[in-house]
Amino acid sequence: MASIRVSDDLYKELNRVAGQLRAERGHPVSMEEVLEHLLKSTRLKLSDFAGAWKMSDEEVEDFMKGLKGFWSRWKYPRD
């Protein structure tokens, strides 16, 4: 079994989440269960961002111009 160090604030937050899980599941939970829950519940997919960025047509045009300029200057790094 490994141990990790966390700040006092983070430990308090982990205990808060443990309390929520304990209430949901109806039994005590370990810190391992808390960390596993947090890791599984925060996985993001590309589709999670669909529609999150609202831009006008002008903003899209400016963004694409900047991106094309960046791509034109980019060179593949050599070893």
PDB file of N, CA, C and O in Angstrom:
ATOM      1  N   MET A   1       0.850  -1.166   0.000  1.00  0.00           N
ATOM      2  CA  MET A   1       0.000   0.000   0.000  1.00  0.00           C
ATOM      3  C   MET A   1       0.899   1.233   0.000  1.00  0.00           C
ATOM      4  O   MET A   1       1.847   1.324   0.780  1.00  0.00           O
ATOM      5  N   ALA A   2       0.597   2.155  -0.862  1.00  0.00           N
ATOM      6  CA  ALA A   2       1.353   3.406  -0.966  1.00  0.00           C
ATOM      7  C   ALA A   2       0.644   4.500  -0.184  1.00  0.00           C
ATOM      8  O   ALA A   2      -0.560   4.422   0.060  1.00  0.00           O
ATOM      9  N   SER A   3       1.388   5.504   0.200  1.00  0.00           N
ATOM     10  CA  SER A   3       0.769   6.660   0.846  1.00  0.00           C
ATOM     11  C   SER A   3       1.138   7.903   0.056  1.00  0.00           C
ATOM     12  O   SER A   3       2.188   7.959  -0.584  1.00  0.00           O
ATOM     13  N   ILE A   4       0.265   8.895   0.109  1.00  0.00           N
ATOM     14  CA  ILE A   4       0.514  10.159  -0.587  1.00  0.00           C
ATOM     15  C   ILE A   4       0.284  11.299   0.386  1.00  0.00           C
ATOM     16  O   ILE A   4      -0.481  11.171   1.341  1.00  0.00           O
ATOM     17  N   ARG A   5       0.950  12.410   0.137  1.00  0.00           N
ATOM     18  CA  ARG A   5       0.751  13.602   0.955  1.00  0.00           C
ATOM     19  C   ARG A   5      -0.143  14.572   0.202  1.00  0.00           C
ATOM     20  O   ARG A   5      -0.004  14.767  -1.006  1.00  0.00           O
ATOM     21  N   VAL A   6      -1.055  15.168   0.935  1.00  0.00           N
ATOM     22  CA  VAL A   6      -1.923  16.194   0.361  1.00  0.00           C
ATOM     23  C   VAL A   6      -2.009  17.343   1.349  1.00  0.00           C
ATOM     24  O   VAL A   6      -1.779  17.166   2.545  1.00  0.00           O
ATOM     25  N   SER A   7      -2.340  18.516   0.842  1.00  0.00           N
ATOM     26  CA  SER A   7      -2.478  19.685   1.716  1.00  0.00           C
ATOM     27  C   SER A   7      -3.702  19.508   2.610  1.00  0.00           C
ATOM     28  O   SER A   7      -4.579  18.691   2.328  1.00  0.00           O
ATOM     29  N   ASP A   8      -3.748  20.274   3.675  1.00  0.00           N
ATOM     30  CA  ASP A   8      -4.893  20.221   4.590  1.00  0.00           C
ATOM     31  C   ASP A   8      -6.196  20.558   3.878  1.00  0.00           C
ATOM     32  O   ASP A   8      -7.228  19.934   4.121  1.00  0.00           O
ATOM     33  N   ASP A   9      -6.137  21.555   2.993  1.00  0.00           N
ATOM     34  CA  ASP A   9      -7.346  21.957   2.257  1.00  0.00           C
ATOM     35  C   ASP A   9      -7.846  20.828   1.366  1.00  0.00           C
ATOM     36  O   ASP A   9      -9.046  20.562   1.305  1.00  0.00           O
ATOM     37  N   LEU A  10      -6.923  20.165   0.674  1.00  0.00           N
ATOM     38  CA  LEU A  10      -7.314  19.066  -0.201  1.00  0.00           C
ATOM     39  C   LEU A  10      -7.862  17.908   0.626  1.00  0.00           C
ATOM     40  O   LEU A  10      -8.831  17.266   0.220  1.00  0.00           O
ATOM     41  N   TYR A  11      -7.265  17.636   1.763  1.00  0.00           N
ATOM     42  CA  TYR A  11      -7.746  16.567   2.635  1.00  0.00           C
ATOM     43  C   TYR A  11      -9.176  16.849   3.107  1.00  0.00           C
ATOM     44  O   TYR A  11     -10.012  15.946   3.158  1.00  0.00           O
ATOM     45  N   LYS A  12      -9.444  18.111   3.451  1.00  0.00           N
ATOM     46  CA  LYS A  12     -10.804  18.487   3.866  1.00  0.00           C
ATOM     47  C   LYS A  12     -11.792  18.262   2.723  1.00  0.00           C
ATOM     48  O   LYS A  12     -12.905  17.784   2.939  1.00  0.00           O
ATOM     49  N   GLU A  13     -11.373  18.612   1.503  1.00  0.00           N
ATOM     50  CA  GLU A  13     -12.247  18.420   0.338  1.00  0.00           C
ATOM     51  C   GLU A  13     -12.491  16.934   0.074  1.00  0.00           C
ATOM     52  O   GLU A  13     -13.608  16.535  -0.256  1.00  0.00           O
ATOM     53  N   LEU A  14     -11.449  16.118   0.219  1.00  0.00           N
ATOM     54  CA  LEU A  14     -11.610  14.669   0.047  1.00  0.00           C
ATOM     55  C   LEU A  14     -12.580  14.114   1.091  1.00  0.00           C
ATOM     56  O   LEU A  14     -13.396  13.244   0.785  1.00  0.00           O
ATOM     57  N   ASN A  15     -12.489  14.616   2.312  1.00  0.00           N
ATOM     58  CA  ASN A  15     -13.421  14.180   3.361  1.00  0.00           C
ATOM     59  C   ASN A  15     -14.842  14.625   3.056  1.00  0.00           C
ATOM     60  O   ASN A  15     -15.794  13.907   3.364  1.00  0.00           O
ATOM     61  N   ARG A  16     -14.999  15.793   2.458  1.00  0.00           N
ATOM     62  CA  ARG A  16     -16.334  16.267   2.073  1.00  0.00           C
ATOM     63  C   ARG A  16     -16.939  15.322   1.039  1.00  0.00           C
ATOM     64  O   ARG A  16     -18.104  14.938   1.143  1.00  0.00           O
ATOM     65  N   VAL A  17     -16.133  14.949   0.035  1.00  0.00           N
ATOM     66  CA  VAL A  17     -16.599  14.021  -1.005  1.00  0.00           C
ATOM     67  C   VAL A  17     -16.889  12.662  -0.381  1.00  0.00           C
ATOM     68  O   VAL A  17     -17.864  12.007  -0.750  1.00  0.00           O
ATOM     69  N   ALA A  18     -16.052  12.230   0.564  1.00  0.00           N
ATOM     70  CA  ALA A  18     -16.288  10.953   1.246  1.00  0.00           C
ATOM     71  C   ALA A  18     -17.636  10.981   1.965  1.00  0.00           C
ATOM     72  O   ALA A  18     -18.364   9.988   1.959  1.00  0.00           O
ATOM     73  N   GLY A  19     -17.963  12.100   2.575  1.00  0.00           N
ATOM     74  CA  GLY A  19     -19.250  12.236   3.249  1.00  0.00           C
ATOM     75  C   GLY A  19     -20.418  12.111   2.281  1.00  0.00           C
ATOM     76  O   GLY A  19     -21.431  11.485   2.591  1.00  0.00           O
ATOM     77  N   GLN A  20     -20.266  12.714   1.105  1.00  0.00           N
ATOM     78  CA  GLN A  20     -21.322  12.615   0.087  1.00  0.00           C
ATOM     79  C   GLN A  20     -21.491  11.169  -0.375  1.00  0.00           C
ATOM     80  O   GLN A  20     -22.609  10.666  -0.491  1.00  0.00           O
ATOM     81  N   LEU A  21     -20.359  10.509  -0.636  1.00  0.00           N
ATOM     82  CA  LEU A  21     -20.431   9.110  -1.087  1.00  0.00           C
ATOM     83  C   LEU A  21     -21.030   8.218   0.002  1.00  0.00           C
ATOM     84  O   LEU A  21     -21.835   7.331  -0.282  1.00  0.00           O
ATOM     85  N   ARG A  22     -20.634   8.461   1.231  1.00  0.00           N
ATOM     86  CA  ARG A  22     -21.159   7.683   2.353  1.00  0.00           C
ATOM     87  C   ARG A  22     -22.678   7.837   2.423  1.00  0.00           C
ATOM     88  O   ARG A  22     -23.391   6.860   2.652  1.00  0.00           O
ATOM     89  N   ALA A  23     -23.172   9.053   2.227  1.00  0.00           N
ATOM     90  CA  ALA A  23     -24.620   9.297   2.254  1.00  0.00           C
ATOM     91  C   ALA A  23     -25.322   8.601   1.084  1.00  0.00           C
ATOM     92  O   ALA A  23     -26.404   8.038   1.249  1.00  0.00           O
ATOM     93  N   GLU A  24     -24.698   8.642  -0.100  1.00  0.00           N
ATOM     94  CA  GLU A  24     -25.294   8.001  -1.278  1.00  0.00           C
ATOM     95  C   GLU A  24     -25.317   6.488  -1.155  1.00  0.00           C
ATOM     96  O   GLU A  24     -26.317   5.844  -1.471  1.00  0.00           O
ATOM     97  N   ARG A  25     -24.199   5.921  -0.690  1.00  0.00           N
ATOM     98  CA  ARG A  25     -24.046   4.466  -0.676  1.00  0.00           C
ATOM     99  C   ARG A  25     -24.549   3.814   0.608  1.00  0.00           C
ATOM    100  O   ARG A  25     -24.817   2.612   0.634  1.00  0.00           O
ATOM    101  N   GLY A  26     -24.676   4.599   1.662  1.00  0.00           N
ATOM    102  CA  GLY A  26     -25.203   4.061   2.910  1.00  0.00           C
ATOM    103  C   GLY A  26     -24.201   3.268   3.730  1.00  0.00           C
ATOM    104  O   GLY A  26     -24.594   2.526   4.630  1.00  0.00           O
ATOM    105  N   HIS A  27     -22.907   3.408   3.436  1.00  0.00           N
ATOM    106  CA  HIS A  27     -21.874   2.742   4.231  1.00  0.00           C
ATOM    107  C   HIS A  27     -20.586   3.563   4.169  1.00  0.00           C
ATOM    108  O   HIS A  27     -20.411   4.368   3.254  1.00  0.00           O
ATOM    109  N   PRO A  28     -19.689   3.368   5.126  1.00  0.00           N
ATOM    110  CA  PRO A  28     -18.428   4.115   5.115  1.00  0.00           C
ATOM    111  C   PRO A  28     -17.624   3.813   3.845  1.00  0.00           C
ATOM    112  O   PRO A  28     -17.672   2.698   3.325  1.00  0.00           O
ATOM    113  N   VAL A  29     -16.892   4.806   3.355  1.00  0.00           N
ATOM    114  CA  VAL A  29     -16.062   4.632   2.170  1.00  0.00           C
ATOM    115  C   VAL A  29     -14.614   4.958   2.513  1.00  0.00           C
ATOM    116  O   VAL A  29     -14.336   5.790   3.377  1.00  0.00           O
ATOM    117  N   SER A  30     -13.700   4.289   1.822  1.00  0.00           N
ATOM    118  CA  SER A  30     -12.272   4.531   2.039  1.00  0.00           C
ATOM    119  C   SER A  30     -11.810   5.681   1.142  1.00  0.00           C
ATOM    120  O   SER A  30     -12.497   6.060   0.194  1.00  0.00           O
ATOM    121  N   MET A  31     -10.652   6.221   1.455  1.00  0.00           N
ATOM    122  CA  MET A  31     -10.073   7.266   0.605  1.00  0.00           C
ATOM    123  C   MET A  31      -9.791   6.709  -0.790  1.00  0.00           C
ATOM    124  O   MET A  31      -9.877   7.438  -1.778  1.00  0.00           O
ATOM    125  N   GLU A  32      -9.461   5.439  -0.873  1.00  0.00           N
ATOM    126  CA  GLU A  32      -9.242   4.807  -2.173  1.00  0.00           C
ATOM    127  C   GLU A  32     -10.515   4.873  -3.020  1.00  0.00           C
ATOM    128  O   GLU A  32     -10.460   5.168  -4.214  1.00  0.00           O
ATOM    129  N   GLU A  33     -11.658   4.596  -2.393  1.00  0.00           N
ATOM    130  CA  GLU A  33     -12.933   4.684  -3.101  1.00  0.00           C
ATOM    131  C   GLU A  33     -13.234   6.120  -3.518  1.00  0.00           C
ATOM    132  O   GLU A  33     -13.765   6.362  -4.602  1.00  0.00           O
ATOM    133  N   VAL A  34     -12.893   7.063  -2.657  1.00  0.00           N
ATOM    134  CA  VAL A  34     -13.118   8.482  -2.972  1.00  0.00           C
ATOM    135  C   VAL A  34     -12.286   8.879  -4.185  1.00  0.00           C
ATOM    136  O   VAL A  34     -12.795   9.500  -5.118  1.00  0.00           O
ATOM    137  N   LEU A  35     -11.006   8.519  -4.170  1.00  0.00           N
ATOM    138  CA  LEU A  35     -10.125   8.877  -5.291  1.00  0.00           C
ATOM    139  C   LEU A  35     -10.572   8.186  -6.575  1.00  0.00           C
ATOM    140  O   LEU A  35     -10.571   8.799  -7.643  1.00  0.00           O
ATOM    141  N   GLU A  36     -10.951   6.918  -6.480  1.00  0.00           N
ATOM    142  CA  GLU A  36     -11.436   6.190  -7.657  1.00  0.00           C
ATOM    143  C   GLU A  36     -12.685   6.863  -8.223  1.00  0.00           C
ATOM    144  O   GLU A  36     -12.809   7.031  -9.436  1.00  0.00           O
ATOM    145  N   HIS A  37     -13.605   7.246  -7.345  1.00  0.00           N
ATOM    146  CA  HIS A  37     -14.825   7.933  -7.773  1.00  0.00           C
ATOM    147  C   HIS A  37     -14.485   9.241  -8.493  1.00  0.00           C
ATOM    148  O   HIS A  37     -15.030   9.531  -9.559  1.00  0.00           O
ATOM    149  N   LEU A  38     -13.578  10.028  -7.900  1.00  0.00           N
ATOM    150  CA  LEU A  38     -13.212  11.306  -8.511  1.00  0.00           C
ATOM    151  C   LEU A  38     -12.542  11.115  -9.864  1.00  0.00           C
ATOM    152  O   LEU A  38     -12.823  11.859 -10.804  1.00  0.00           O
ATOM    153  N   LEU A  39     -11.664  10.130  -9.973  1.00  0.00           N
ATOM    154  CA  LEU A  39     -10.987   9.887 -11.247  1.00  0.00           C
ATOM    155  C   LEU A  39     -11.969   9.444 -12.329  1.00  0.00           C
ATOM    156  O   LEU A  39     -11.863   9.876 -13.477  1.00  0.00           O
ATOM    157  N   LYS A  40     -12.908   8.599 -11.975  1.00  0.00           N
ATOM    158  CA  LYS A  40     -13.875   8.116 -12.963  1.00  0.00           C
ATOM    159  C   LYS A  40     -14.907   9.173 -13.329  1.00  0.00           C
ATOM    160  O   LYS A  40     -15.349   9.240 -14.476  1.00  0.00           O
ATOM    161  N   SER A  41     -15.294  10.001 -12.361  1.00  0.00           N
ATOM    162  CA  SER A  41     -16.373  10.955 -12.618  1.00  0.00           C
ATOM    163  C   SER A  41     -15.899  12.218 -13.329  1.00  0.00           C
ATOM    164  O   SER A  41     -16.726  12.989 -13.817  1.00  0.00           O
ATOM    165  N   THR A  42     -14.605  12.446 -13.399  1.00  0.00           N
ATOM    166  CA  THR A  42     -14.120  13.682 -14.028  1.00  0.00           C
ATOM    167  C   THR A  42     -13.508  13.454 -15.399  1.00  0.00           C
ATOM    168  O   THR A  42     -12.904  14.367 -15.961  1.00  0.00           O
ATOM    169  N   ARG A  43     -13.651  12.270 -15.943  1.00  0.00           N
ATOM    170  CA  ARG A  43     -13.136  12.029 -17.295  1.00  0.00           C
ATOM    171  C   ARG A  43     -13.992  12.784 -18.289  1.00  0.00           C
ATOM    172  O   ARG A  43     -15.210  12.611 -18.336  1.00  0.00           O
ATOM    173  N   LEU A  44     -13.355  13.615 -19.073  1.00  0.00           N
ATOM    174  CA  LEU A  44     -14.087  14.422 -20.047  1.00  0.00           C
ATOM    175  C   LEU A  44     -13.928  13.832 -21.440  1.00  0.00           C
ATOM    176  O   LEU A  44     -12.889  13.263 -21.774  1.00  0.00           O
ATOM    177  N   LYS A  45     -14.956  13.975 -22.233  1.00  0.00           N
ATOM    178  CA  LYS A  45     -14.930  13.565 -23.627  1.00  0.00           C
ATOM    179  C   LYS A  45     -15.018  14.828 -24.477  1.00  0.00           C
ATOM    180  O   LYS A  45     -15.486  15.866 -24.009  1.00  0.00           O
ATOM    181  N   LEU A  46     -14.580  14.741 -25.698  1.00  0.00           N
ATOM    182  CA  LEU A  46     -14.654  15.875 -26.602  1.00  0.00           C
ATOM    183  C   LEU A  46     -16.086  16.377 -26.728  1.00  0.00           C
ATOM    184  O   LEU A  46     -16.320  17.581 -26.826  1.00  0.00           O
ATOM    185  N   SER A  47     -17.035  15.461 -26.726  1.00  0.00           N
ATOM    186  CA  SER A  47     -18.442  15.848 -26.862  1.00  0.00           C
ATOM    187  C   SER A  47     -18.947  16.664 -25.663  1.00  0.00           C
ATOM    188  O   SER A  47     -19.969  17.342 -25.767  1.00  0.00           O
ATOM    189  N   ASP A  48     -18.240  16.603 -24.528  1.00  0.00           N
ATOM    190  CA  ASP A  48     -18.637  17.415 -23.368  1.00  0.00           C
ATOM    191  C   ASP A  48     -18.513  18.908 -23.656  1.00  0.00           C
ATOM    192  O   ASP A  48     -19.141  19.726 -22.985  1.00  0.00           O
ATOM    193  N   PHE A  49     -17.713  19.260 -24.641  1.00  0.00           N
ATOM    194  CA  PHE A  49     -17.473  20.660 -24.953  1.00  0.00           C
ATOM    195  C   PHE A  49     -18.327  21.172 -26.111  1.00  0.00           C
ATOM    196  O   PHE A  49     -18.228  22.345 -26.472  1.00  0.00           O
ATOM    197  N   ALA A  50     -19.157  20.320 -26.696  1.00  0.00           N
ATOM    198  CA  ALA A  50     -19.983  20.714 -27.829  1.00  0.00           C
ATOM    199  C   ALA A  50     -20.881  21.884 -27.445  1.00  0.00           C
ATOM    200  O   ALA A  50     -21.636  21.798 -26.476  1.00  0.00           O
ATOM    201  N   GLY A  51     -20.804  22.957 -28.189  1.00  0.00           N
ATOM    202  CA  GLY A  51     -21.634  24.121 -27.961  1.00  0.00           C
ATOM    203  C   GLY A  51     -21.179  25.016 -26.826  1.00  0.00           C
ATOM    204  O   GLY A  51     -21.848  25.998 -26.503  1.00  0.00           O
ATOM    205  N   ALA A  52     -20.050  24.688 -26.216  1.00  0.00           N
ATOM    206  CA  ALA A  52     -19.588  25.462 -25.063  1.00  0.00           C
ATOM    207  C   ALA A  52     -18.919  26.770 -25.477  1.00  0.00           C
ATOM    208  O   ALA A  52     -18.865  27.715 -24.690  1.00  0.00           O
ATOM    209  N   TRP A  53     -18.420  26.828 -26.682  1.00  0.00           N
ATOM    210  CA  TRP A  53     -17.687  28.002 -27.121  1.00  0.00           C
ATOM    211  C   TRP A  53     -18.524  28.733 -28.157  1.00  0.00           C
ATOM    212  O   TRP A  53     -18.659  28.262 -29.286  1.00  0.00           O
ATOM    213  N   LYS A  54     -19.073  29.847 -27.799  1.00  0.00           N
ATOM    214  CA  LYS A  54     -19.919  30.615 -28.711  1.00  0.00           C
ATOM    215  C   LYS A  54     -19.078  31.721 -29.328  1.00  0.00           C
ATOM    216  O   LYS A  54     -18.459  32.513 -28.617  1.00  0.00           O
ATOM    217  N   MET A  55     -19.061  31.771 -30.658  1.00  0.00           N
ATOM    218  CA  MET A  55     -18.270  32.768 -31.377  1.00  0.00           C
ATOM    219  C   MET A  55     -19.085  33.324 -32.526  1.00  0.00           C
ATOM    220  O   MET A  55     -19.925  32.640 -33.111  1.00  0.00           O
ATOM    221  N   SER A  56     -18.820  34.567 -32.831  1.00  0.00           N
ATOM    222  CA  SER A  56     -19.452  35.158 -34.009  1.00  0.00           C
ATOM    223  C   SER A  56     -18.681  34.698 -35.241  1.00  0.00           C
ATOM    224  O   SER A  56     -17.579  34.162 -35.124  1.00  0.00           O
ATOM    225  N   ASP A  57     -19.263  34.909 -36.428  1.00  0.00           N
ATOM    226  CA  ASP A  57     -18.584  34.538 -37.671  1.00  0.00           C
ATOM    227  C   ASP A  57     -17.265  35.295 -37.813  1.00  0.00           C
ATOM    228  O   ASP A  57     -16.277  34.745 -38.300  1.00  0.00           O
ATOM    229  N   GLU A  58     -17.253  36.546 -37.390  1.00  0.00           N
ATOM    230  CA  GLU A  58     -16.030  37.358 -37.469  1.00  0.00           C
ATOM    231  C   GLU A  58     -14.940  36.788 -36.552  1.00  0.00           C
ATOM    232  O   GLU A  58     -13.770  36.733 -36.931  1.00  0.00           O
ATOM    233  N   GLU A  59     -15.333  36.368 -35.346  1.00  0.00           N
ATOM    234  CA  GLU A  59     -14.366  35.777 -34.416  1.00  0.00           C
ATOM    235  C   GLU A  59     -13.805  34.470 -34.968  1.00  0.00           C
ATOM    236  O   GLU A  59     -12.615  34.191 -34.818  1.00  0.00           O
ATOM    237  N   VAL A  60     -14.659  33.669 -35.605  1.00  0.00           N
ATOM    238  CA  VAL A  60     -14.203  32.413 -36.211  1.00  0.00           C
ATOM    239  C   VAL A  60     -13.197  32.716 -37.316  1.00  0.00           C
ATOM    240  O   VAL A  60     -12.166  32.051 -37.422  1.00  0.00           O
ATOM    241  N   GLU A  61     -13.495  33.710 -38.130  1.00  0.00           N
ATOM    242  CA  GLU A  61     -12.608  34.085 -39.231  1.00  0.00           C
ATOM    243  C   GLU A  61     -11.241  34.537 -38.697  1.00  0.00           C
ATOM    244  O   GLU A  61     -10.207  34.112 -39.212  1.00  0.00           O
ATOM    245  N   ASP A  62     -11.231  35.387 -37.680  1.00  0.00           N
ATOM    246  CA  ASP A  62      -9.978  35.836 -37.075  1.00  0.00           C
ATOM    247  C   ASP A  62      -9.201  34.670 -36.473  1.00  0.00           C
ATOM    248  O   ASP A  62      -7.982  34.587 -36.616  1.00  0.00           O
ATOM    249  N   PHE A  63      -9.914  33.774 -35.801  1.00  0.00           N
ATOM    250  CA  PHE A  63      -9.277  32.611 -35.194  1.00  0.00           C
ATOM    251  C   PHE A  63      -8.626  31.736 -36.267  1.00  0.00           C
ATOM    252  O   PHE A  63      -7.480  31.312 -36.113  1.00  0.00           O
ATOM    253  N   MET A  64      -9.350  31.469 -37.342  1.00  0.00           N
ATOM    254  CA  MET A  64      -8.817  30.612 -38.404  1.00  0.00           C
ATOM    255  C   MET A  64      -7.617  31.258 -39.098  1.00  0.00           C
ATOM    256  O   MET A  64      -6.664  30.563 -39.451  1.00  0.00           O
ATOM    257  N   LYS A  65      -7.651  32.574 -39.296  1.00  0.00           N
ATOM    258  CA  LYS A  65      -6.504  33.271 -39.886  1.00  0.00           C
ATOM    259  C   LYS A  65      -5.271  33.100 -39.010  1.00  0.00           C
ATOM    260  O   LYS A  65      -4.186  32.798 -39.506  1.00  0.00           O
ATOM    261  N   GLY A  66      -5.441  33.293 -37.710  1.00  0.00           N
ATOM    262  CA  GLY A  66      -4.326  33.124 -36.781  1.00  0.00           C
ATOM    263  C   GLY A  66      -3.804  31.702 -36.771  1.00  0.00           C
ATOM    264  O   GLY A  66      -2.594  31.481 -36.731  1.00  0.00           O
ATOM    265  N   LEU A  67      -4.703  30.743 -36.807  1.00  0.00           N
ATOM    266  CA  LEU A  67      -4.316  29.340 -36.803  1.00  0.00           C
ATOM    267  C   LEU A  67      -3.563  28.978 -38.089  1.00  0.00           C
ATOM    268  O   LEU A  67      -2.547  28.284 -38.044  1.00  0.00           O
ATOM    269  N   LYS A  68      -4.065  29.449 -39.226  1.00  0.00           N
ATOM    270  CA  LYS A  68      -3.378  29.185 -40.492  1.00  0.00           C
ATOM    271  C   LYS A  68      -1.995  29.818 -40.500  1.00  0.00           C
ATOM    272  O   LYS A  68      -1.050  29.231 -41.026  1.00  0.00           O
ATOM    273  N   GLY A  69      -1.866  31.011 -39.923  1.00  0.00           N
ATOM    274  CA  GLY A  69      -0.561  31.654 -39.825  1.00  0.00           C
ATOM    275  C   GLY A  69       0.395  30.838 -38.968  1.00  0.00           C
ATOM    276  O   GLY A  69       1.569  30.694 -39.309  1.00  0.00           O
ATOM    277  N   PHE A  70      -0.092  30.313 -37.881  1.00  0.00           N
ATOM    278  CA  PHE A  70       0.729  29.470 -37.021  1.00  0.00           C
ATOM    279  C   PHE A  70       1.154  28.214 -37.763  1.00  0.00           C
ATOM    280  O   PHE A  70       2.327  27.841 -37.732  1.00  0.00           O
ATOM    281  N   TRP A  71       0.209  27.556 -38.431  1.00  0.00           N
ATOM    282  CA  TRP A  71       0.526  26.332 -39.158  1.00  0.00           C
ATOM    283  C   TRP A  71       1.558  26.586 -40.251  1.00  0.00           C
ATOM    284  O   TRP A  71       2.408  25.731 -40.503  1.00  0.00           O
ATOM    285  N   SER A  72       1.499  27.744 -40.905  1.00  0.00           N
ATOM    286  CA  SER A  72       2.438  28.021 -41.998  1.00  0.00           C
ATOM    287  C   SER A  72       3.866  28.212 -41.474  1.00  0.00           C
ATOM    288  O   SER A  72       4.819  27.996 -42.222  1.00  0.00           O
ATOM    289  N   ARG A  73       4.038  28.614 -40.204  1.00  0.00           N
ATOM    290  CA  ARG A  73       5.369  28.827 -39.641  1.00  0.00           C
ATOM    291  C   ARG A  73       5.904  27.605 -38.890  1.00  0.00           C
ATOM    292  O   ARG A  73       7.087  27.551 -38.552  1.00  0.00           O
ATOM    293  N   TRP A  74       5.045  26.636 -38.632  1.00  0.00           N
ATOM    294  CA  TRP A  74       5.438  25.482 -37.835  1.00  0.00           C
ATOM    295  C   TRP A  74       6.333  24.538 -38.624  1.00  0.00           C
ATOM    296  O   TRP A  74       6.056  24.221 -39.780  1.00  0.00           O
ATOM    297  N   LYS A  75       7.384  24.106 -37.999  1.00  0.00           N
ATOM    298  CA  LYS A  75       8.292  23.138 -38.627  1.00  0.00           C
ATOM    299  C   LYS A  75       8.356  21.920 -37.709  1.00  0.00           C
ATOM    300  O   LYS A  75       8.318  22.045 -36.485  1.00  0.00           O
ATOM    301  N   TYR A  76       8.454  20.745 -38.320  1.00  0.00           N
ATOM    302  CA  TYR A  76       8.543  19.515 -37.537  1.00  0.00           C
ATOM    303  C   TYR A  76       9.886  19.487 -36.813  1.00  0.00           C
ATOM    304  O   TYR A  76      10.924  19.656 -37.452  1.00  0.00           O
ATOM    305  N   PRO A  77       9.894  19.278 -35.494  1.00  0.00           N
ATOM    306  CA  PRO A  77      11.164  19.255 -34.756  1.00  0.00           C
ATOM    307  C   PRO A  77      12.046  18.085 -35.187  1.00  0.00           C
ATOM    308  O   PRO A  77      11.570  16.968 -35.390  1.00  0.00           O
ATOM    309  N   ARG A  78      13.316  18.364 -35.320  1.00  0.00           N
ATOM    310  CA  ARG A  78      14.262  17.305 -35.699  1.00  0.00           C
ATOM    311  C   ARG A  78      15.040  16.858 -34.471  1.00  0.00           C
ATOM    312  O   ARG A  78      15.318  17.653 -33.573  1.00  0.00           O
ATOM    313  N   ASP A  79      15.385  15.588 -34.443  1.00  0.00           N
ATOM    314  CA  ASP A  79      16.153  15.049 -33.306  1.00  0.00           C
ATOM    315  C   ASP A  79      17.560  15.574 -33.301  1.00  0.00           C
ATOM    316  O   ASP A  79      18.345  15.227 -32.419  1.00  0.00           O
TER     317      ASP A  79
END
